[in-house]
Amino acid sequence: AVIQVLSHPTVASKRFLITIGDRTVGGLTHRDQMVGPWQVPVADCAVTLADYQGHAGEAMAMGERTPLASLNPAASGRMAVAESITNLLAAPIHLKRVKLSANWMAACGEPGEDAALYDTVRAVGLELCPALDISIPVGKDSLSMRTQWTTDEQVHKVVSPVSLIITAFASLDDVRGTLTPQLDAQVDSSLILIDLGQGRMRMGGSVLGQIHHQPGDVVPDLDDPQELVRLVDAINQLREQGWILAYHDRGDGGLLATAAEMAFAGHVGVALNVDMLITEGDGIGDSRADHGDSKNWASQVSVRRDELTLKALFNEELGVVIQVPSVRRNEVLQLLREHGLSRHSHVVGATRPASAAIDKGKGELSVWRDAKEVFSAKLEDLHQVWDSVSWKICRERDNPDCADAEHASVGRAGHTGLHFHWCEGALDDVAAPFVHRARPRVAILREQGVNSHVEMAYAFHLAGFEAHDVHMTDLQQGRAKLQDFKGLVACGGFSYGDTLGAGVGWARSILFNAALSDGF
C-alpha cells in the first residue's frame, strides 16, 4: 500500500510541472515550491515579499478535494476551504486577513448536478466562510464540465463532479516566520499530529480507496469550523515561541505521505508509531466493532488492528504534523490543551537523525505498532518511488538522458545538497573602491515581455551604480542613447513571447535597424 500510494499521481512529486518554469521572476519570491538543500517540491504555500528591503509580504495557497464531491459535494467544498487554510498556515497568517478566490466547476443541466452545486455553494458561502469570518471577493466558474462523443452509433459521456478549487491569500507582517516541511536533523525531536478529524478516520474518496477501487461512502469533513480557528491560534502561538521546527498539513495520501514528504525534505529518518491512533472505543468515530465468534477472537482482533493501522496511516482527514524539540514536547502539548486541541493531538513519531546514538532507523521510514516494526523502507528507495511519476513524464517531454540523470540523484543518501552561507559585507557597495566620483550610469534595457528589470535595477543600485530604465522604444525614438551610459544590462524574460525563438525577436529589432545596429 505504501508504494502504491506514494506513486499515485495525486500524491507523487510534481517536479515535472515545476522545473520547467522560473520560480523567482521579479526577485521577490521568498518561498517557492522547492524546499531545503535537496530542493524537494513539498512547500505548503507560496510567499512573496512586498519590496526589496523590508520583510512584509504575502502568502498564497490552494485547496481542493474534488474526489470527495462524488460522494458528498458539500463536504468536498468545506474540505477545500479548510485545506487552503491549513496550507496557508505554514506562513504567519492572521485569519481575519485571509481572502479566498473560488473556482467553481460543474456540469450544470446533468441530473443531480445542479442540486450538488447548490449544496456546495450554500455550505461554503452561507455556512462555513461566515463561521470563519472569511470572505470570497473573487472567483470564476465553468459550468459545462462534460464531454460527449459517439462511437459505432453509441453515445458516450463523461461528467465531472462538482469541483471547487480554493486559492487563499493573506498579507504578512514578516515573512521570516514561514515554516516548511523540512525536518531539522540536528535536534532530538518528536512529531505531533493535530487531528481535526477527531479520530474518525473516514476513508471515502481517499487515494488508498481509489487504488483498490473502493471509493467508500463516508468522506472526511470539517465538522466543527471552530476547531480550525483554534488550530490557527495554536500554531501561531507555537511559532512565536519558536517551538515548531517543521510543519506540514495532512492531505492526499494521509499521515504516511505527510511524514514521508517531511523526511524527504530533511533527509532524515522517521519512525512513526500508530498506537495512539488505533485505540478503539473512544466514542467519537464509534470505531468499536463486533468481533463475532469468540472462538476466532484473536485472529479477528488482529485483522481489525491491521485495518485500523491502514486507516490511521492513509485517512485524509484534516490535520497537521509538526516537528517539535523533544525537550519542549510537554509544553507544546500543554499549549494545545489550552486551545482545546489536546484530545486529538498525538505524538506519532520521532526523527532518526544521522547523529543519533542508536543506528536503528537512520535513513529509513518505519512504522511501529505494539512495540513491533510493521513497515520499514529506506528513504532513498521511497523517494525514488515518489519521484517516479515525474521522471517518466520528463522522459517523454525532455531529453531522456537528462531525465534519467536527474531522477538518479533524487534522494541519494550521499547528496550534500545546496547550502547557502551569508557572507559579511555582501551588501557593501562593491563599486566604491573603483569609483571616486559619481555612481556609474547603467542602462537597464528591456523589451516587450521582459520581466526581471526591476530586480536587476535594484541589484545594480546596491552595488553602487546609478540604474536607469531604458526601453527599446526609447532608443528607437531617440529619447535615450547608449553613449550616455557606462554599461548596459539586457534583462531576461519572454520578449515577443519567444514566438521567433528565445531572444530572436529582440535581436532582430536591433539588427534590422541601421541606427540601433551601429549603436550596439
ROLUM-222985 format. One record per residue (C-alpha): x, y, z. Coordinates in steps of 0.02 Angstrom, whole numbers. Example, Ala and Ser with C-alpha at 12.3 -4.5 7.8 and 13.67 -1.06 7.14 Angstrom:
<rec u="615" v="-225" w="390"/>
<rec u="684" v="-53" w="357"/>
END
This chain:
<rec u="0" v="0" w="0"/>
<rec u="142" v="121" w="40"/>
<rec u="221" v="104" w="-132"/>
<rec u="53" v="118" w="-221"/>
<rec u="3" v="274" w="-125"/>
<rec u="170" v="364" w="-144"/>
<rec u="172" v="329" w="-331"/>
<rec u="-8" v="383" w="-360"/>
<rec u="-8" v="542" w="-468"/>
<rec u="-110" v="636" w="-337"/>
<rec u="23" v="606" w="-204"/>
<rec u="182" v="588" w="-306"/>
<rec u="307" v="726" w="-340"/>
<rec u="251" v="865" w="-458"/>
<rec u="430" v="909" w="-502"/>
<rec u="396" v="894" w="-688"/>
<rec u="271" v="1038" w="-676"/>
<rec u="387" v="1149" w="-576"/>
<rec u="560" v="1141" w="-652"/>
<rec u="500" v="1198" w="-824"/>
<rec u="466" v="1374" w="-759"/>
<rec u="562" v="1514" w="-675"/>
<rec u="510" v="1515" w="-491"/>
<rec u="593" v="1680" w="-445"/>
<rec u="538" v="1804" w="-579"/>
<rec u="542" v="1979" w="-507"/>
<rec u="663" v="1938" w="-367"/>
<rec u="531" v="1949" w="-231"/>
<rec u="499" v="1763" w="-206"/>
<rec u="529" v="1713" w="-25"/>
<rec u="459" v="1536" w="-33"/>
<rec u="431" v="1436" w="-192"/>
<rec u="382" v="1253" w="-214"/>
<rec u="555" v="1184" w="-181"/>
<rec u="607" v="1157" w="-1"/>
<rec u="777" v="1133" w="80"/>
<rec u="952" v="1094" w="18"/>
<rec u="889" v="950" w="-88"/>
<rec u="753" v="1055" w="-170"/>
<rec u="606" v="940" w="-137"/>
<rec u="438" v="1007" w="-204"/>
<rec u="334" v="996" w="-45"/>
<rec u="303" v="1178" w="7"/>
<rec u="132" v="1210" w="82"/>
<rec u="115" v="1388" w="20"/>
<rec u="196" v="1521" w="-88"/>
<rec u="267" v="1676" w="-3"/>
<rec u="321" v="1837" w="-88"/>
<rec u="398" v="1997" w="-23"/>
<rec u="315" v="2167" w="-42"/>
<rec u="480" v="2255" w="-81"/>
<rec u="667" v="2226" w="-91"/>
<rec u="713" v="2296" w="80"/>
<rec u="575" v="2253" w="204"/>
<rec u="508" v="2090" w="274"/>
<rec u="322" v="2116" w="240"/>
<rec u="243" v="2009" w="107"/>
<rec u="102" v="1897" w="52"/>
<rec u="61" v="1711" w="64"/>
<rec u="-43" v="1609" w="-58"/>
<rec u="-103" v="1429" w="-50"/>
<rec u="-228" v="1315" w="-134"/>
<rec u="-353" v="1186" w="-76"/>
<rec u="-457" v="1059" w="-170"/>
<rec u="-541" v="894" w="-129"/>
<rec u="-635" v="858" w="-291"/>
<rec u="-641" v="666" w="-272"/>
<rec u="-749" v="688" w="-117"/>
<rec u="-883" v="776" w="-219"/>
<rec u="-933" v="611" w="-300"/>
<rec u="-993" v="557" w="-128"/>
<rec u="-1030" v="719" w="-34"/>
<rec u="-1017" v="883" w="-131"/>
<rec u="-1044" v="995" w="21"/>
<rec u="-906" v="907" w="119"/>
<rec u="-792" v="924" w="-31"/>
<rec u="-817" v="1113" w="-29"/>
<rec u="-787" v="1128" w="158"/>
<rec u="-630" v="1023" w="145"/>
<rec u="-563" v="1129" w="0"/>
<rec u="-580" v="1287" w="104"/>
<rec u="-505" v="1205" w="259"/>
<rec u="-360" v="1131" w="161"/>
<rec u="-317" v="1302" w="89"/>
<rec u="-308" v="1369" w="267"/>
<rec u="-200" v="1227" w="335"/>
<rec u="-83" v="1252" w="187"/>
<rec u="-79" v="1441" w="212"/>
<rec u="-45" v="1416" w="398"/>
<rec u="136" v="1373" w="359"/>
<rec u="154" v="1563" w="347"/>
<rec u="120" v="1677" w="497"/>
<rec u="-56" v="1724" w="446"/>
<rec u="-199" v="1805" w="540"/>
<rec u="-366" v="1727" w="495"/>
<rec u="-451" v="1897" w="485"/>
<rec u="-334" v="1945" w="343"/>
<rec u="-369" v="1791" w="237"/>
<rec u="-465" v="1813" w="74"/>
<rec u="-519" v="1673" w="-41"/>
<rec u="-540" v="1652" w="-228"/>
<rec u="-662" v="1515" w="-277"/>
<rec u="-656" v="1424" w="-444"/>
<rec u="-820" v="1331" w="-465"/>
<rec u="-836" v="1192" w="-594"/>
<rec u="-989" v="1086" w="-626"/>
<rec u="-1089" v="1000" w="-763"/>
<rec u="-1248" v="1102" w="-745"/>
<rec u="-1400" v="1026" w="-825"/>
<rec u="-1348" v="847" w="-788"/>
<rec u="-1461" v="751" w="-668"/>
<rec u="-1420" v="796" w="-488"/>
<rec u="-1275" v="911" w="-530"/>
<rec u="-1371" v="1074" w="-507"/>
<rec u="-1426" v="1019" w="-334"/>
<rec u="-1248" v="964" w="-292"/>
<rec u="-1182" v="1135" w="-343"/>
<rec u="-1315" v="1223" w="-240"/>
<rec u="-1274" v="1119" w="-86"/>
<rec u="-1089" v="1156" w="-104"/>
<rec u="-1113" v="1343" w="-129"/>
<rec u="-1228" v="1351" w="21"/>
<rec u="-1108" v="1250" w="130"/>
<rec u="-960" v="1361" w="86"/>
<rec u="-1035" v="1532" w="55"/>
<rec u="-1175" v="1538" w="182"/>
<rec u="-1112" v="1425" w="320"/>
<rec u="-925" v="1391" w="330"/>
<rec u="-850" v="1557" w="274"/>
<rec u="-962" v="1663" w="388"/>
<rec u="-916" v="1547" w="532"/>
<rec u="-732" v="1579" w="496"/>
<rec u="-762" v="1764" w="461"/>
<rec u="-681" v="1745" w="289"/>
<rec u="-746" v="1822" w="128"/>
<rec u="-735" v="1765" w="-54"/>
<rec u="-718" v="1928" w="-152"/>
<rec u="-666" v="1849" w="-317"/>
<rec u="-684" v="1688" w="-416"/>
<rec u="-741" v="1612" w="-578"/>
<rec u="-849" v="1470" w="-640"/>
<rec u="-851" v="1339" w="-778"/>
<rec u="-1021" v="1258" w="-782"/>
<rec u="-1010" v="1146" w="-935"/>
<rec u="-891" v="1015" w="-867"/>
<rec u="-944" v="871" w="-977"/>
<rec u="-888" v="789" w="-1138"/>
<rec u="-986" v="679" w="-1256"/>
<rec u="-941" v="576" w="-1409"/>
<rec u="-1014" v="440" w="-1518"/>
<rec u="-933" v="275" w="-1566"/>
<rec u="-1023" v="149" w="-1676"/>
<rec u="-1184" v="245" w="-1652"/>
<rec u="-1166" v="228" w="-1464"/>
<rec u="-1161" v="388" w="-1362"/>
<rec u="-1030" v="403" w="-1225"/>
<rec u="-1023" v="540" w="-1094"/>
<rec u="-906" v="590" w="-955"/>
<rec u="-975" v="708" w="-823"/>
<rec u="-861" v="796" w="-700"/>
<rec u="-915" v="804" w="-518"/>
<rec u="-935" v="973" w="-436"/>
<rec u="-759" v="1041" w="-415"/>
<rec u="-712" v="1185" w="-302"/>
<rec u="-533" v="1250" w="-312"/>
<rec u="-493" v="1374" w="-175"/>
<rec u="-348" v="1496" w="-177"/>
<rec u="-315" v="1579" w="-10"/>
<rec u="-217" v="1741" w="9"/>
<rec u="-158" v="1838" w="161"/>
<rec u="-42" v="1985" w="191"/>
<rec u="103" v="1956" w="310"/>
<rec u="192" v="2075" w="427"/>
<rec u="351" v="1971" w="424"/>
<rec u="382" v="1827" w="303"/>
<rec u="526" v="1760" w="408"/>
<rec u="406" v="1662" w="517"/>
<rec u="361" v="1546" w="373"/>
<rec u="379" v="1361" w="415"/>
<rec u="423" v="1221" w="294"/>
<rec u="405" v="1031" w="294"/>
<rec u="595" v="1010" w="305"/>
<rec u="635" v="910" w="461"/>
<rec u="776" v="976" w="568"/>
<rec u="906" v="838" w="576"/>
<rec u="1010" v="920" w="712"/>
<rec u="885" v="912" w="855"/>
<rec u="813" v="768" w="955"/>
<rec u="631" v="792" w="908"/>
<rec u="456" v="721" w="905"/>
<rec u="317" v="727" w="776"/>
<rec u="145" v="779" w="838"/>
<rec u="-14" v="752" w="737"/>
<rec u="-153" v="878" w="770"/>
<rec u="-303" v="783" w="705"/>
<rec u="-451" v="894" w="659"/>
<rec u="-543" v="737" w="605"/>
<rec u="-554" v="698" w="791"/>
<rec u="-511" v="514" w="770"/>
<rec u="-646" v="474" w="642"/>
<rec u="-528" v="409" w="505"/>
<rec u="-659" v="419" w="366"/>
<rec u="-589" v="340" w="208"/>
<rec u="-714" v="393" w="75"/>
<rec u="-628" v="464" w="-80"/>
<rec u="-453" v="427" w="-14"/>
<rec u="-307" v="384" w="-127"/>
<rec u="-294" v="213" w="-44"/>
<rec u="-478" v="182" w="-83"/>
<rec u="-454" v="235" w="-264"/>
<rec u="-307" v="118" w="-285"/>
<rec u="-411" v="-30" w="-227"/>
<rec u="-569" v="26" w="-319"/>
<rec u="-659" v="53" w="-154"/>
<rec u="-716" v="235" w="-156"/>
<rec u="-807" v="214" w="9"/>
<rec u="-962" v="305" w="66"/>
<rec u="-917" v="418" w="214"/>
<rec u="-793" v="557" w="173"/>
<rec u="-685" v="670" w="281"/>
<rec u="-765" v="834" w="330"/>
<rec u="-739" v="991" w="434"/>
<rec u="-867" v="952" w="568"/>
<rec u="-826" v="1100" w="681"/>
<rec u="-760" v="1261" w="600"/>
<rec u="-703" v="1324" w="769"/>
<rec u="-576" v="1182" w="775"/>
<rec u="-491" v="1264" w="627"/>
<rec u="-494" v="1434" w="712"/>
<rec u="-414" v="1359" w="868"/>
<rec u="-283" v="1273" w="761"/>
<rec u="-231" v="1438" w="681"/>
<rec u="-215" v="1521" w="851"/>
<rec u="-117" v="1375" w="924"/>
<rec u="6" v="1360" w="780"/>
<rec u="38" v="1548" w="781"/>
<rec u="74" v="1545" w="967"/>
<rec u="191" v="1395" w="949"/>
<rec u="276" v="1485" w="805"/>
<rec u="304" v="1640" w="912"/>
<rec u="382" v="1531" w="1048"/>
<rec u="499" v="1452" w="920"/>
<rec u="440" v="1278" w="964"/>
<rec u="397" v="1219" w="788"/>
<rec u="543" v="1155" w="685"/>
<rec u="442" v="1093" w="536"/>
<rec u="260" v="1099" w="482"/>
<rec u="159" v="1004" w="351"/>
<rec u="-27" v="981" w="327"/>
<rec u="-105" v="808" w="310"/>
<rec u="-188" v="789" w="142"/>
<rec u="-183" v="670" w="-6"/>
<rec u="-103" v="506" w="48"/>
<rec u="-135" v="534" w="233"/>
<rec u="-13" v="534" w="379"/>
<rec u="113" v="419" w="298"/>
<rec u="130" v="528" w="142"/>
<rec u="145" v="682" w="253"/>
<rec u="284" v="606" w="358"/>
<rec u="372" v="539" w="203"/>
<rec u="374" v="711" w="120"/>
<rec u="444" v="789" w="278"/>
<rec u="578" v="654" w="285"/>
<rec u="622" v="679" w="100"/>
<rec u="644" v="866" w="126"/>
<rec u="757" v="844" w="277"/>
<rec u="849" v="685" w="226"/>
<rec u="817" v="618" w="400"/>
<rec u="742" v="453" w="455"/>
<rec u="570" v="448" w="537"/>
<rec u="491" v="317" w="648"/>
<rec u="301" v="327" w="657"/>
<rec u="201" v="247" w="797"/>
<rec u="14" v="220" w="770"/>
<rec u="-31" v="150" w="941"/>
<rec u="-123" v="308" w="996"/>
<rec u="-217" v="318" w="831"/>
<rec u="-292" v="143" w="831"/>
<rec u="-358" v="137" w="1009"/>
<rec u="-539" v="83" w="995"/>
<rec u="-692" v="138" w="1090"/>
<rec u="-661" v="324" w="1105"/>
<rec u="-843" v="360" w="1067"/>
<rec u="-802" v="487" w="933"/>
<rec u="-798" v="387" w="774"/>
<rec u="-886" v="235" w="851"/>
<rec u="-737" v="131" w="797"/>
<rec u="-786" v="-13" w="911"/>
<rec u="-829" v="-168" w="813"/>
<rec u="-915" v="-333" w="845"/>
<rec u="-777" v="-461" w="827"/>
<rec u="-901" v="-603" w="807"/>
<rec u="-874" v="-781" w="867"/>
<rec u="-763" v="-779" w="1021"/>
<rec u="-675" v="-938" w="960"/>
<rec u="-593" v="-834" w="823"/>
<rec u="-572" v="-680" w="928"/>
<rec u="-382" v="-671" w="919"/>
<rec u="-373" v="-680" w="730"/>
<rec u="-518" v="-560" w="711"/>
<rec u="-436" v="-434" w="826"/>
<rec u="-276" v="-449" w="726"/>
<rec u="-367" v="-415" w="563"/>
<rec u="-459" v="-271" w="643"/>
<rec u="-297" v="-192" w="704"/>
<rec u="-220" v="-211" w="531"/>
<rec u="-372" v="-121" w="459"/>
<rec u="-359" v="18" w="588"/>
<rec u="-173" v="35" w="552"/>
<rec u="-208" v="64" w="367"/>
<rec u="-342" v="190" w="412"/>
<rec u="-227" v="281" w="532"/>
<rec u="-90" v="294" w="402"/>
<rec u="-194" v="334" w="248"/>
<rec u="-351" v="426" w="302"/>
<rec u="-356" v="603" w="231"/>
<rec u="-446" v="693" w="371"/>
<rec u="-395" v="872" w="407"/>
<rec u="-242" v="891" w="515"/>
<rec u="-63" v="948" w="527"/>
<rec u="100" v="869" w="580"/>
<rec u="227" v="974" w="674"/>
<rec u="406" v="935" w="724"/>
<rec u="448" v="997" w="898"/>
<rec u="604" v="980" w="1006"/>
<rec u="582" v="834" w="1124"/>
<rec u="629" v="944" w="1272"/>
<rec u="480" v="1056" w="1230"/>
<rec u="356" v="918" w="1194"/>
<rec u="260" v="931" w="1358"/>
<rec u="249" v="1120" w="1343"/>
<rec u="183" v="1104" w="1165"/>
<rec u="50" v="979" w="1220"/>
<rec u="2" v="1093" w="1364"/>
<rec u="-21" v="1239" w="1244"/>
<rec u="-128" v="1130" w="1131"/>
<rec u="-230" v="1083" w="1284"/>
<rec u="-259" v="1267" w="1322"/>
<rec u="-328" v="1288" w="1146"/>
<rec u="-444" v="1138" w="1162"/>
<rec u="-345" v="1032" w="1038"/>
<rec u="-258" v="908" w="1152"/>
<rec u="-387" v="768" w="1147"/>
<rec u="-341" v="725" w="969"/>
<rec u="-161" v="784" w="967"/>
<rec u="-43" v="636" w="974"/>
<rec u="143" v="607" w="973"/>
<rec u="153" v="496" w="819"/>
<rec u="338" v="481" w="789"/>
<rec u="515" v="538" w="809"/>
<rec u="658" v="582" w="694"/>
<rec u="808" v="469" w="671"/>
<rec u="949" v="591" w="627"/>
<rec u="1121" v="533" w="574"/>
<rec u="1190" v="597" w="740"/>
<rec u="1076" v="484" w="844"/>
<rec u="1164" v="363" w="961"/>
<rec u="1056" v="219" w="900"/>
<rec u="1086" v="165" w="721"/>
<rec u="915" v="84" w="702"/>
<rec u="803" v="186" w="587"/>
<rec u="934" v="304" w="517"/>
<rec u="892" v="344" w="337"/>
<rec u="729" v="247" w="348"/>
<rec u="543" v="274" w="363"/>
<rec u="470" v="147" w="482"/>
<rec u="300" v="114" w="559"/>
<rec u="282" v="38" w="732"/>
<rec u="132" v="-39" w="820"/>
<rec u="127" v="-131" w="985"/>
<rec u="317" v="-112" w="1002"/>
<rec u="342" v="-204" w="836"/>
<rec u="403" v="-136" w="671"/>
<rec u="265" v="-169" w="543"/>
<rec u="346" v="-74" w="399"/>
<rec u="518" v="-9" w="356"/>
<rec u="600" v="54" w="198"/>
<rec u="749" v="160" w="152"/>
<rec u="709" v="343" w="122"/>
<rec u="811" v="339" w="-38"/>
<rec u="703" v="199" w="-109"/>
<rec u="540" v="283" w="-58"/>
<rec u="598" v="449" w="-128"/>
<rec u="634" v="364" w="-294"/>
<rec u="459" v="290" w="-294"/>
<rec u="382" v="458" w="-252"/>
<rec u="479" v="541" w="-394"/>
<rec u="444" v="405" w="-523"/>
<rec u="290" v="487" w="-600"/>
<rec u="383" v="649" w="-633"/>
<rec u="531" v="553" w="-701"/>
<rec u="426" v="456" w="-826"/>
<rec u="338" v="613" w="-886"/>
<rec u="504" v="705" w="-901"/>
<rec u="574" v="563" w="-1008"/>
<rec u="432" v="590" w="-1132"/>
<rec u="444" v="780" w="-1131"/>
<rec u="630" v="814" w="-1108"/>
<rec u="795" v="733" w="-1154"/>
<rec u="780" v="556" w="-1082"/>
<rec u="963" v="550" w="-1030"/>
<rec u="945" v="712" w="-932"/>
<rec u="784" v="648" w="-852"/>
<rec u="870" v="486" w="-802"/>
<rec u="1018" v="578" w="-727"/>
<rec u="906" v="694" w="-627"/>
<rec u="800" v="550" w="-562"/>
<rec u="954" v="451" w="-513"/>
<rec u="1010" v="592" w="-399"/>
<rec u="842" v="607" w="-309"/>
<rec u="851" v="556" w="-127"/>
<rec u="1030" v="494" w="-139"/>
<rec u="1098" v="474" w="36"/>
<rec u="1269" v="546" w="-4"/>
<rec u="1200" v="700" w="-91"/>
<rec u="1257" v="852" w="7"/>
<rec u="1125" v="968" w="-66"/>
<rec u="1134" v="1156" w="-92"/>
<rec u="1190" v="1260" w="56"/>
<rec u="1188" v="1449" w="63"/>
<rec u="1311" v="1539" w="176"/>
<rec u="1288" v="1726" w="201"/>
<rec u="1449" v="1825" w="188"/>
<rec u="1486" v="1977" w="293"/>
<rec u="1484" v="2131" w="184"/>
<rec u="1378" v="2050" w="49"/>
<rec u="1277" v="2211" w="35"/>
<rec u="1427" v="2326" w="31"/>
<rec u="1450" v="2448" w="-113"/>
<rec u="1567" v="2344" w="-222"/>
<rec u="1595" v="2487" w="-345"/>
<rec u="1656" v="2610" w="-212"/>
<rec u="1842" v="2561" w="-218"/>
<rec u="1846" v="2590" w="-405"/>
<rec u="1739" v="2746" w="-419"/>
<rec u="1799" v="2910" w="-345"/>
<rec u="1661" v="3024" w="-405"/>
<rec u="1483" v="2993" w="-466"/>
<rec u="1400" v="2823" w="-471"/>
<rec u="1419" v="2746" w="-645"/>
<rec u="1262" v="2759" w="-752"/>
<rec u="1197" v="2590" w="-810"/>
<rec u="1056" v="2562" w="-935"/>
<rec u="935" v="2426" w="-880"/>
<rec u="874" v="2380" w="-1053"/>
<rec u="704" v="2299" w="-1077"/>
<rec u="589" v="2249" w="-1216"/>
<rec u="408" v="2192" w="-1226"/>
<rec u="390" v="2037" w="-1116"/>
<rec u="545" v="2065" w="-1008"/>
<rec u="506" v="2036" w="-825"/>
<rec u="666" v="2045" w="-723"/>
<rec u="714" v="2227" w="-748"/>
<rec u="661" v="2289" w="-575"/>
<rec u="764" v="2162" w="-478"/>
<rec u="912" v="2194" w="-594"/>
<rec u="900" v="2381" w="-564"/>
<rec u="896" v="2356" w="-375"/>
<rec u="1046" v="2239" w="-382"/>
<rec u="1148" v="2370" w="-476"/>
<rec u="1088" v="2504" w="-356"/>
<rec u="1153" v="2402" w="-208"/>
<rec u="1318" v="2376" w="-300"/>
<rec u="1346" v="2564" w="-314"/>
<rec u="1281" v="2602" w="-487"/>
<rec u="1152" v="2727" w="-548"/>
<rec u="1022" v="2619" w="-635"/>
<rec u="913" v="2692" w="-774"/>
<rec u="760" v="2610" w="-850"/>
<rec u="784" v="2608" w="-1039"/>
<rec u="654" v="2532" w="-1155"/>
<rec u="693" v="2485" w="-1334"/>
<rec u="569" v="2616" w="-1394"/>
<rec u="672" v="2747" w="-1301"/>
<rec u="821" v="2701" w="-1408"/>
<rec u="720" v="2684" w="-1568"/>
<rec u="641" v="2857" w="-1548"/>
<rec u="799" v="2943" w="-1487"/>
<rec u="742" v="2979" w="-1308"/>
<rec u="896" v="2888" w="-1244"/>
<rec u="1068" v="2849" w="-1314"/>
<rec u="1183" v="2708" w="-1266"/>
<rec u="1331" v="2827" w="-1270"/>
<rec u="1262" v="2911" w="-1114"/>
<rec u="1290" v="2755" w="-1009"/>
<rec u="1443" v="2666" w="-942"/>
<rec u="1360" v="2497" w="-951"/>
<rec u="1214" v="2401" w="-1024"/>
<rec u="1113" v="2258" w="-949"/>
<rec u="994" v="2157" w="-1058"/>
<rec u="865" v="2084" w="-939"/>
<rec u="782" v="1915" w="-951"/>
<rec u="605" v="1873" w="-999"/>
<rec u="497" v="1814" w="-1143"/>
<rec u="522" v="1954" w="-1268"/>
<rec u="386" v="1943" w="-1400"/>
<rec u="328" v="1783" w="-1316"/>
<rec u="479" v="1691" w="-1388"/>
<rec u="374" v="1666" w="-1545"/>
<rec u="530" v="1682" w="-1654"/>
<rec u="639" v="1590" w="-1530"/>
<rec u="714" v="1644" w="-1365"/>
<rec u="775" v="1824" w="-1386"/>
<rec u="770" v="1816" w="-1577"/>
<rec u="633" v="1946" w="-1597"/>
<rec u="726" v="2066" w="-1484"/>
<rec u="890" v="2038" w="-1576"/>
<rec u="812" v="2069" w="-1746"/>
<rec u="733" v="2232" w="-1688"/>
<rec u="914" v="2289" w="-1668"/>
<rec u="996" v="2204" w="-1817"/>
<rec u="865" v="2266" w="-1941"/>
<rec u="876" v="2446" w="-1879"/>
<rec u="1030" v="2531" w="-1950"/>
<rec u="1044" v="2665" w="-1816"/>
<rec u="1023" v="2543" w="-1673"/>
<rec u="1138" v="2416" w="-1752"/>
<rec u="1277" v="2544" w="-1763"/>
<rec u="1247" v="2599" w="-1583"/>
<rec u="1259" v="2423" w="-1517"/>
END
